[in-house]
Amino acid sequence: MHCKLKQPSSKSLALTTWLACSLTALFWSAFSFGDSPLKPKWVAGIAGTEFAEHYFTDSSKRVPSLLVRVPSAQRLVILDGVKWNSEVLGSGNVKQDAPSSEVTLERLAIRDSSIAAAVTLNYLKSFDPPIARGFVKISKRLVNEPFDSWLVSGTFCFDENNAKIYRNRELGITKSSLGSTDRWSNCFQAGPVLVINGIAITAGDLKEHYHQDDAGNAAIDVLYSDERTQGFICITRASQVVLGLIENIALSAMIELLPKSEAEGGLSCNSAMRLFSNAPAGTFVRLSDGSILKHGRINVSLPYVLTVK
């Protein structure tokens, strides 16, 4: 802001005018600083992870998030709720009347200290019992069937050394086929894909890719414009995996933020995919002192969970 001074009629008036302009400039300077993008402040967790309670700048407001940065895909594990419960039940650590086919992030945080962080894996087509929408493959074993829809248009695959986010039709995934995912040990379906090769995937891109009718196009517009709690996973330009949860943000704003560099207020995502939103949305990270930092809902029953060990 610039202050134009007219010729003062007295020294006292000149001083008053100078003070007014200086205070106004100071106010606008502080306001502008408050709107500038923030760089995530990463803190060391356990098992080589880093985390950040961060505030992204979305237009005129700041939106809170919990982010976890993973040094290698080797740290990622898809946890099967049925298997985890049977193992824990078998060890006598849980009451015998505990659910045998589901798990919550809260139970994982309390009962499994080997987990450094965890996040809701994918959409649910049923909450009771909890059933995932979209395919899940663990250690080359299919545990949930694929689903062909623009809503779950992405697939995240990983093994001990690598990770990649695909658009489903690039892989040939349909309701009855996993396409060319054979080379990967672990994959799961979610979406939509938000960033590919550093380029944001807009609502218009999604419509063009899936050729929806008017109702479908309207649903895509709502998906991108509604502000809600959004979970995501991203692979950075440095080939690190970042997963997390951002509160009360629209996908249209999110796709602009994620590819930006950290200095510009983003995460340097080369590729990114939404994992979930609203009701089942939750994540936690275990701090170096053993305490738990959580965001979102961690008491929702889930069939699968993406964990960091």
TORVOMI-59234 format. One record per residue: residue in one letter; x, y, z of N, C-alpha, C in turn. Coordinates in steps of 0.001 Angstrom, whole numbers, padded with zeros to 6 digits, always signed. Layout:
AXYZXYZXYZ;...
This chain:
M+000854-001198+000000+000000+000000+000000+000877+001229+000000;H+000452+002261-000765+001199+003518-000833+000359+004642-000265;C+001033+005543+000508+000357+006688+001104+000842+007947+000421;K-000039+008717-000145+000335+009994-000761+000143+011119+000245;L+001214+011895+000469+001159+012996+001438+000982+014316+000714;K-000015+015057+001146-000172+016413+000647+000693+017350+001480;Q+000964+018541+000968+001757+019500+001713+001050+019835+003019;P+001641+019530+004214+000959+019760+005482+000898+021233+005816;S-000124+021615+006545-000288+023016+006947+000455+023305+008240;S+000908+022277+008951+001641+022487+010193+002497+021273+010472;K+003503+021414+011371+004363+020296+011724+003583+019196+012433;S+002627+019592+013284+001843+018601+014014+000982+017775+013068;L+000416+018421+012054-000390+017715+011071+000487+016757+010257;A+001690+017193+009948+002607+016342+009194+002951+015090+009982;L+003208+015276+011292+003529+014136+012141+002362+013177+012233;T+001134+013733+012399-000062+012909+012492-000275+012102+011214;T-000092+012777+010063-000274+012112+008773+000754+011001+008582;W+002019+011280+008976+003084+010279+008844+002805+009046+009696;L+002338+009287+010934+002019+008176+011820+000882+007333+011256;A-000153+008010+010728-001303+007300+010170-000890+006422+008998;C-000043+006978+008135+000403+006214+006971+001293+005040+007391;S+002164+005276+008374+003062+004220+008839+002287+003071+009457;L+001277+003385+010306+000470+002350+010932-000339+001568+009903;T-000877+002306+008902-001650+001646+007846-000767+000692+007043;A+000459+001170+006719+001390+000326+005969+001776-000910+006770;L+001967-000728+008097+002308-001849+008955+001189-002866+008995;F-000056-002394+009059-001221-003273+009080-001291-004108+007806;W-001142-003423+006654-001242-004152+005387-000073-005099+005185;S+001101-004712+005718+002250-005604+005643+001987-006881+006427;A+001427-006745+007621+001109-007910+008450+000039-008759+007799;F-000961-008099+007199-002045-008824+006535-001517-009634+005360;S-000637-009000+004574-000085-009690+003419+000769-010865+003843;F+001540-010674+004932+002369-011770+005423+001500-012942+005868;G+000367-012615+006496-000531-013661+006974-001140-014469+005851;D-001254-013874+004645-001843-014575+003509-000801-015297+002660;S+000472-015134+002966+001508-015768+002169+001527-017271+002453;P+001951-018079+001456+001953-019527+001664+002950-019944+002736;L+002601-020987+003471+003476-021536+004493+004129-022810+003982;K+005369-023024+004371+006082-024239+004039+005886-025229+005180;P+005520-026492+004894+005333-027457+005982+006591-027585+006838;K+006394-027642+008146+007513-027845+009068+007527-029325+009467;W+008421-030067+008847+008467-031506+009054+009202-031843+010348;V+008627-032772+011107+009183-033221+012375+009409-034732+012299;A+010525-035209+012821+010836-036634+012768+009876-037433+013631;G+009324-038519+013047+008488-039447+013787+009265-040723+014048;I+008598-041864+014038+009296-043138+014211+009372-043862+012869;A+010221-044871+012787+010381-045696+011577+010747-044860+010347;G+011491-043775+010576+011954-042957+009465+010926-042001+008889;T+009737-041950+009460+008699-041058+008955+008923-039626+009436;E+008315-038705+008725+008250-037307+009146+006790-036885+009087;F+006393-035979+009948+005016-035521+009917+004967-034010+010069;A+003831-033444+009679+003634-032002+009804+002165-031717+010053;E+001875-030949+011089+000546-030352+011247+000628-029018+010523;H+000015-028976+009370+000257-027863+008452-001034-027102+008159;Y-000877-025840+007759-002008-025031+007314-001776-024631+005866;F-002608-025173+004968-002544-024768+003574-003323-023469+003389;T-002845-022604+002509-003542-021372+002197-004461-021599+001011;D-005758-021544+001265-006773-021740+000231-007547-020438+000086;S-007233-019667-000965-007865-018364-001200-007696-017473+000027;S-008778-017174+000725-008729-016208+001832-008653-016870+003196;K-008493-018195+003244-008487-018868+004544-007375-019896+004608;R-007099-020338+005811-006125-021400+005996-006864-022675+006409;V-006454-023814+005854-007109-025075+006168-006100-026016+006818;P-006452-026611+007962-005515-027470+008678-005369-028838+008027;S-004233-029468+008270-003990-030796+007730-003006-031541+008628;L-003005-032857+008479-001990-033698+009088-001333-034482+007961;L-000027-034316+007789+000713-034919+006700+001754-035887+007247;V+001975-036972+006521+003013-037938+006883+003861-038195+005639;R+005161-038015+005780+006073-038256+004661+006862-039541+004927;V+006835-040426+003943+007424-041758+004092+008683-041835+003224;P+009814-042246+003775+011062-042254+003005+011091-043273+001875;S+010320-044362+002014+010356-045414+001009+009035-046171+000996;A+008635-046632-000209+007418-047442-000321+007542-048737+000460;Q+008760-049120+000789+008996-050333+001566+008346-050257+002940;R+008080-049029+003405+007465-048838+004718+005949-049020+004694;L+005353-049068+003516+003897-049133+003405+003394-050565+003531;V+002290-050719+004251+001655-052024+004409+000142-051839+004360;I-000548-052589+003495-002014-052590+003510-002458-053595+004554;L-003147-053113+005550-003598-053979+006639-005001-054476+006348;D-005176-055778+006377-006470-056430+006193-007126-056582+007563;G-008309-055973+007734-008982-055992+009028-009256-057392+009539;V-009652-058307+008652-009943-059690+009059-008684-060346+009594;K-007591-060216+008867-006346-060859+009277-005819-060256+010577;W-005869-058921+010672-005351-058261+011881-006140-058693+013109;N-007457-058722+012975-008280-059125+014108-008031-060560+014525;S-007846-061452+013543-007604-062853+013895-006270-063003+014604;E-005285-062229+014175-003976-062302+014819-004024-061751+016234;V-004716-060617+016397-004804-059994+017709-005677-060831+018636;L-006791-061360+018089-007653-062229+018894-006898-063474+019345;G-006099-064001+018408-005343-065198+018740-004311-064971+019828;S-003835-063711+019926-002830-063420+020937-003445-063099+022295;G-004803-063019+022326-005493-062763+023586-005477-061319+024029;N-005180-060412+023065-005101-058998+023436-006435-058272+023332;V-007430-058926+022744-008720-058274+022532-009815-059191+023052;K-010893-058605+023520-012018-059408+023989-012528-060305+022861;Q-013016-061455+023201-013445-062429+022204-014677-061991+021424;D-015424-060993+021939-016599-060541+021213-016264-059377+020275;A-014989-059070+020070-014606-057995+019157-014965-058382+017726;P-015274-057384+016851-015614-057693+015462-014481-058457+014787;S-014822-059437+013979-013802-060276+013363-013473-059847+011937;S-014186-058879+011388-013947-058510+010000-013741-057015+009813;E-013380-056305+010861-013199-054870+010733-012179-054394+011750;V-011718-053178+011522-010736-052587+012411-010959-051071+012388;T-010563-050395+013433-010623-048929+013463-009212-048392+013643;L-008997-047162+013189-007700-046530+013381-007381-046385+014867;E-008418-046152+015661-008224-046000+017100-007662-047284+017710;R-008228-048434+017340-007747-049715+017873-006312-049986+017428;L-006007-049627+016181-004645-049813+015694-003659-048959+016482;A-004043-047704+016721-003157-046785+017433-002855-047288+018838;I-003883-047839+019495-003734-048271+020879-003027-049616+020985;R-003352-050545+020073-002944-051939+020260-001754-052390+019423;D-001338-051581+018439-000243-052036+017580+000836-050960+017512;S+001798-051042+018403+002841-050012+018499+003825-050065+017342;S+003751-051109+016504+004645-051190+015350+004209-050260+014221;I+002989-049729+014304+002474-048851+013258+002883-047412+013538;A+003654-046836+012617+004121-045455+012761+003055-044449+012351;A+002213-044829+011391+001136-043960+010911+000129-044811+010168;A-001097-044315+010046-002139-045046+009325-003156-044067+008783;V-003801-044461+007681-004806-043602+007052-005893-044494+006449;T-007135-044000+006451-008231-044704+005792-007839-044988+004346;L-008044-046216+003902-007520-046631+002598-008381-046183+001425;N-009673-046486+001461-010489-046184+000286-011960-046003+000678;Y-012785-045794-000329-014213-045566-000111-014893-046814+000448;L-016030-046572+001097-016843-047680+001579-018164-047701+000815;K-018554-048874+000330-019886-048984-000265-020889-049444+000777;S-020372-049892+001936-021225-050274+003053-020469-049995+004343;F-021183-049396+005307-020582-049139+006607-020830-050278+007593;D-021920-051012+007399-022273-052076+008342-022834-053269+007570;P-022000-054261+007273-020582-054353+007628-019737-053461+006714;P-018530-053104+007146-017694-052256+006302-017174-053016+005085;I-017502-052518+003891-017075-053143+002643-016463-052058+001767;A-015278-052307+001233-014583-051327+000409-015205-051241-000976;R-015118-050058-001572-015530-049871-002962-014263-049713-003797;G-013982-050721-004596-012761-050693-005391-011834-051832-004991;F-010949-052207-005919-010160-053401-005681-008988-053135-004746;V-008614-054185-004036-007472-054171-003130-006690-055450-003367;K-005383-055323-003563-004505-056478-003744-003390-056386-002712;I-003211-057438-001931-002192-057472-000890-001279-058670-001125;S+000014-058408-001271+000989-059488-001505+000553-060382-002659;K+000134-059716-003762-000310-060376-005003-001616-061145-004863;R-002316-060968-003754-003585-061669-003534-004743-060675-003609;L-005712-060938-004484-006875-060069-004609-007801-060282-003412;V-008093-059215-002671-008963-059342-001507-010255-058538-001655;N-010323-057669-002677-011573-056943-002941-011667-056656-004426;E-012873-056760-004977-013089-056697-006412-012962-055273-006964;P-012564-055143-008254-012471-053811-008883-013841-053204-009121;F-013856-051885-009297-015104-051158-009543-014814-050094-010584;D-015575-050085-011661-015329-049160-012776-016198-047918-012611;S-015585-046803-012210-016330-045562-012005-015367-044380-012000;W-015847-043224-012437-015023-042017-012377-014693-041632-010935;L-015546-042054-009974-015317-041697-008574-014051-042356-008039;V-013784-043596-008476-012569-044302-008064-011728-044544-009311;S-011279-043464-009907-010618-043525-011219-009124-043780-011127;G-008595-043957-009907-007155-044123-009752-006770-045403-009043;T-005522-045781-009211-004958-046942-008527-003554-046598-008046;F-003303-046904-006783-001970-046735-006204-001365-048117-006051;C-000197-048332-006664+000482-049615-006580+001869-049423-005986;F+002321-050421-005227+003653-050317-004655+004214-051700-004357;D+005538-051769-004284+006233-052953-003809+007375-052483-002927;E+008381-053304-002725+009439-052945-001783+010265-051757-002239;N+010307-051511-003546+011221-050492-004055+010542-049302-004720;N+009339-049476-005209+008719-048443-006024+007250-048236-005677;A+006730-047105-006140+005303-046807-006002+004878-045976-007201;K+003621-046146-007611+003124-045375-008750+001613-045201-008651;I+001144-044046-009109-000294-043767-009207-000686-043812-010677;Y-001723-044584-010965-002207-044736-012334-003638-044214-012453;R-004007-043861-013674-005420-043728-014018-005880-045115-014450;N-007032-045565-013953-007467-046945-014150-007513-047366-015612;R-007952-046472-016457-008096-046864-017855-006742-046975-018542;E-005740-046375-017949-004368-046561-018430-003916-047998-018176;L-004422-048585-017102-004081-049965-016749-005048-050987-017335;G-006198-050513-017811-007198-051438-018331-008045-052070-017247;I-008190-051390-016112-008986-051922-015006-010473-051707-015286;T-011264-052765-015150-012714-052701-015314-013357-053424-014135;K-014673-053581-014201-015373-054296-013126-014937-055752-013015;S-014401-056291-014109-014053-057712-014106-012573-057987-014340;S-011761-056929-014416-010349-057137-014727-009460-056169-013951;L-008306-056684-013487-007305-055844-012837-006315-055268-013829;G-006550-055524-015120-005680-054980-016148-004239-055411-015964;S-003319-054501-016245-001892-054828-016196-001256-054464-014857;T-001864-054931-013780-001301-054671-012449-000464-055843-011941;D-000223-056843-012793+000450-058072-012365+001832-057826-011779;R+002547-056834-012284+003930-056610-011853+004011-056105-010426;W+002881-055637-009865+002883-055048-008539+002399-056029-007481;S+003030-055988-006322+002616-056852-005215+001367-056336-004522;N+001260-055004-004410+000167-054381-003656-000431-053238-004452;C-001752-053199-004518-002460-052115-005200-003789-051861-004501;F-004264-050645-004601-005636-050379-004171-006221-049258-005015;Q-007525-049316-005153-008269-048409-006018-008942-047340-005171;A-008835-046089-005600-009529-044970-004948-009655-043860-005987;G-009806-042628-005546-009867-041558-006529-010824-040440-006162;P-010962-039486-007071-010322-039498-008383-008840-039148-008314;V-008148-039416-009426-006756-038981-009557-006748-037457-009598;L-005830-036852-008858-005788-035388-008735-004652-034751-009523;V-003533-035461-009606-002348-034930-010295-001653-036077-011022;I-001258-035849-012276-000456-036805-013033+000658-036037-013737;N+001882-036502-013576+003052-035848-014175+003125-034357-013827;G+002751-034060-012583+002830-032680-012108+001720-031771-012595;I+000736-032331-013316-000352-031530-013888-001661-031871-013179;A-002371-030835-012729-003644-031020-012028-004692-031592-012966;I-005481-032562-012475-006588-033148-013236-007873-032441-012814;T-008422-031656-013687-009599-030846-013375-010888-031643-013536;A-011991-031019-013109-013300-031636-013305-013565-031845-014794;G-013161-030871-015612-013334-030994-017063-012566-032172-017643;D-011349-032397-017135-010558-033546-017596-011260-034862-017265;L-011818-034929-016047-012491-036150-015614-013734-036419-016464;K-014482-035368-016766-015672-035517-017615-015286-036029-019002;E-014222-035454-019549-013783-035847-020888-013296-037297-020906;H-012669-037713-019803-012102-039053-019728-013182-040122-019595;Y-014300-039770-018921-015319-040782-018624-016634-040583-019380;H-016779-039489-020120-017951-039273-020972-019270-039523-020233;Q-019500-038764-019190-020708-038924-018393-021916-038232-019032;D-023116-038622-018597-024311-037885-019009-024419-036632-018148;D-025495-035856-018320-025634-034595-017597-025609-034796-016081;A-026276-035860-015623-026315-036128-014178-024913-036456-013662;G-024161-037244-014432-022802-037595-014040-021885-036391-014013;N-022030-035522-015022-021214-034305-015068-021533-033378-013898;A-022802-033305-013550-023207-032465-012408-022612-033011-011109;A-022586-034346-010995-022017-034972-009799-020521-034682-009690;I-019828-034685-010829-018398-034359-010835-018177-032914-010413;D-019024-032005-010910-018909-030598-010518-019081-030423-009016;V-020059-031129-008451-020282-031055-007000-019080-031605-006244;L-018545-032725-006730-017393-033343-006083-016219-032370-005998;Y-015997-031628-007059-014858-030711-007109-015104-029401-006371;S-016358-029006-006216-016648-027695-005616-016969-027756-004128;D-017460-028907-003637-017826-029016-002219-016585-029012-001322;E-016645-028237-000257-015570-028250+000732-015842-029352+001741;R-014894-030243+001909-015047-031352+002834-013668-031821+003286;T-013644-032716+004250-012382-033297+004685-011918-034303+003632;Q-010703-034121+003134-010203-034920+002028-008934-035669+002442;G-008917-036984+002211-007702-037762+002390-007023-037931+001044;F-005706-038050+001045-004995-038163-000231-003681-038903-000040;I-003122-039342-001157-001764-039886-001194-001067-039289-002397;C+000199-038968-002243+000931-038337-003335+002343-038886-003408;I+002898-038895-004612+004306-039220-004826+004984-037941-005281;T+005975-037509-004532+006614-036221-004808+007624-036342-005948;R+008128-035196-006358+009149-035188-007412+010438-035841-006929;A+010612-035931-005613+011781-036606-005043+011497-038084-004765;S+010352-038593-005286+009939-040000-005150+009631-040404-003719;Q+009286-039446-002878+008809-039759-001538+007295-039890-001571;V+006759-040686-000657+005313-040844-000548+004815-039948+000583;V+003795-039148+000292+003161-038318+001310+001699-038703+001380;L+001219-039003+002576-000199-039278+002749-000726-038377+003854;G-002010-038109+003803-002538-037212+004826-003987-036865+004641;L-004386-035882+005405-005778-035461+005464-005802-033941+005544;I-006608-033328+004701-006794-031871+004712-008249-031588+005040;E-008487-030705+005983-009839-030429+006451-010493-029279+005675;N-011764-029475+005311-012601-028421+004729-011959-027723+003529;I-011695-028506+002505-011120-027954+001280-011818-028593+000083;A-011982-027833-000987-012572-028347-002221-011481-028970-003082;L-011856-029982-003860-010872-030608-004748-010318-029612-005760;S-011141-028656-006181-010671-027660-007142-009510-026850-006576;A-009515-026605-005265-008401-025909-004616-007254-026866-004336;M-007587-028091-003994-006577-029085-003642-005673-029417-004826;I-006247-029536-006021-005436-029886-007186-004482-028765-007569;E-004787-027541-007154-003873-026434-007404-002741-026410-006390;L-003031-026825-005158-002031-026783-004090-000990-027897-004198;L-001448-029134-004412-000553-030283-004288+000658-030261-005223;P+000532-029846-006500+001719-029866-007379+002720-028743-007084;K+002310-027705-006361+003216-026587-006088+004381-027035-005221;S+005477-026344-005330+006617-026637-004472+006280-026260-003036;E+007052-026782-002098+006797-026452-000697+006987-024962-000445;A+007927-024347-001137+008154-022907-000985+006944-022098-001443;E+006164-022671-002368+004961-022007-002867+003711-022407-002088;G+003885-023241-001040+002748-023644-000226+002129-024964-000607;G+002837-025777-001407+002317-027079-001817+003137-028217-001262;L+003098-029370-001971+003828-030554-001515+004724-031156-002600;S+004884-030456-003714+005723-030941-004814+005264-032301-005326;C+003948-032504-005404+003413-033788-005866+003567-033931-007374;N+004220-034998-007801+004275-035316-009220+003024-036077-009636;S+002477-036866-008703+001193-037533-008912+000467-037592-007574;A-000850-037584-007616-001639-037603-006377-003019-038177-006653;M-003626-038738-005612-004937-039366-005725-005691-039177-004417;R-006972-038900-004517-007790-038818-003312-008057-040228-002789;L-008057-040363-001469-008335-041663-000853-009764-041772-000358;F-010287-040709+000208-011586-040765+000874-012021-039350+001181;S-013219-039211+001719-013688-037909+002186-014718-038095+003298;N-014865-037075+004089-015891-036966+005141-015965-038153+006098;A-017072-038892+006104-017390-039822+007200-016265-040762+007605;P-015653-041522+006678-014613-042449+007144-013239-041805+007244;A-013144-040485+007014-011847-039837+006891-011119-039757+008217;G-009925-040346+008265-009134-040268+009476-007695-040664+009237;T-006806-040171+010077-005403-040546+010020-004758-040300+011373;F-003696-041036+011656-002932-040767+012871-001457-041024+012609;V-000606-040423+013436+000826-040646+013381+001328-040830+014804;R+002258-041749+014983+002824-042009+016303+004097-041170+016457;L+004136-040369+017501+005275-039493+017719+006431-040252+018368;S+007592-039625+018372+008789-040284+018887+008679-040625+020369;D+007805-039893+021100+007622-040203+022529+006533-041244+022772;G+005969-041784+021672+004945-042813+021788+003522-042291+021793;S+003343-040985+021925+001998-040412+021919+001425-040402+020496;I+000115-040208+020389-000588-040280+019112-001137-038913+018713;L-000843-038527+017476-001409-037311+016897-002441-037743+015871;K-003674-037279+015992-004740-037758+015107-005517-036595+014508;H-006068-036824+013330-006967-035880+012671-008126-036685+012079;G-009296-036057+012008-010450-036731+011434-011040-037757+012381;R-011817-038672+011810-012491-039697+012602-011667-040976+012609;I-011327-041458+013797-010512-042671+013881-011282-043826+014517;N-012593-043636+014715-013392-044698+015340-014350-045368+014354;V-014161-045141+013052-015012-045749+012028-014464-047133+011687;S-015341-048125+011627-014926-049490+011272-014525-049550+009801;L-013368-050162+009527-012812-050196+008179-012406-051619+007814;P-012559-051990+006534-012102-053320+006129-010586-053363+005862;Y-010016-052228+005392-008597-052150+005090-008050-050793+005515;V-006767-050775+005859-006115-049542+006288-004727-049504+005672;L-004318-048334+005206-002945-048171+004732-002088-047739+005915;T-001078-048530+006243-000234-048252+007395+001208-048012+006983;V+001938-047380+007882+003384-047171+007703+004064-047875+008865;K+004991-048791+008566+005703-049533+009609+007210-049396+009448;
